[in-house]
Amino acid sequence: NPDIGPIFTQIMQVHWESHLPVMYNFWENVLFFTGSYSGNPMVAHEKVHRMAHLTAHHFSVWLQLFLKTTDELFEGDKAELAKQRAISISTVMQIKLLHEHTSITVSADQ
């Protein structure tokens, strides 16, 4: 994908042979509670954000690709759960990475 592909290939230079098994374990744990994943995706994505300056658009593109791929390859309750979890994870990461340092001021006069 022209929007997010360079993040993986050029900026982060992902080694897919070692990264894909981690991703498989992560999603297996998310969907089947296997305990097969022992990492911290937030820390990993903080590193990506520091290097690639992630935006809401990047998250949107990733999510649309994830949802489309899931719909093309799977069906049923676990497929729906995977899509729901992807939406939740994407939302939380965006809040933490893109908005956590944004201060909100509320006036008592409002």
N, C-alpha and C positions, 0 to 999 in steps of 0.2 A: 504494500500500500504506500503510495507516495507521501501521505501525511505522517504516518507513524513508522513506516519501514526503516527510514534512515536513523531513527532513534535506536533501533535494535542493531542494524548492520554497521552504521558508521560511528555513532556516538558511543554506544555501550559495547559494541563489537561482541555481541552475544555469541557464546560457544554453544550452539544448539545441542550438540551431543550430550553435554552435561546439564544444560538448562531444561530441556524437555522432560527428563525424568523428575526433576524437581516440580515442574508444573503438573505432571501427571499425579504425583503424590499429593500436591496441594488440592487439586480438584477432587481426587478420590476421597481425601479426608473431608472436604466440604460437603460432598454428596453422601458419603457412606460412613463417615465418622470412624475411619480406620486407624487414625493415629499415625498414619504413614508420613505425615509432613511435620518437620520440626524446624521451621524457619520463622522469620518475621517479615512478612511481605511489606509492611509499612516502612521498615528500615531500608529494605531493598529499593523501594520506590522513592524514598527520600533521596537516596543517592542518584537515582535516575533523574529526579526533578532538579537536583543541584547541577547536573551536567547538561540536561536537555531543556530545562525550563518548560516543563509540561504546562499545557493549557487545558481549559475545558474542552476545546476542540479535539485535542488528542484523546481525552477520555471518551468523548462522544464517538469518535471514529472507532476506537478499540471496542467500545460496547456494541456498536452496530455490527461490526464484524463478528464479534462473539455471538450475538443473538442470531444473526443470519446463518452462521456456520452450525450452530446448535440446531436450528430449525431444519437445515439441510441434512444433517446426519443422524438426528435422534428424535424420538417422540416419547411421550408419556410423562409420568409424574416426575421422574428424575431430571428429564430435560427441562421441564418447567421450573423445577427447583434450581437447576444450574443457572437458568436465565434470571431468576429472582435474586439469587446470591450474587451474580455478576453485577446486577443493577445496584444492589446494596453495597457491595465492595467498592464499586466505582464511585458511588456517592460519598461514602465515608472517606475514601482516599482524596477525593476532590476537596472536601471540607478541610481535611487535615493538611493537605499539601498547598492548596491554593488560597484558602480563606482563614486558616488558623491564626495568622498574625494580623488579620483585619480587625480593627477595634470598632465596636458599635457603641455609639453614644446615644443614650436615651435621656431626654430632658424630662424633668418632673413636670414641666408645663404642658407636655403633650397629652 
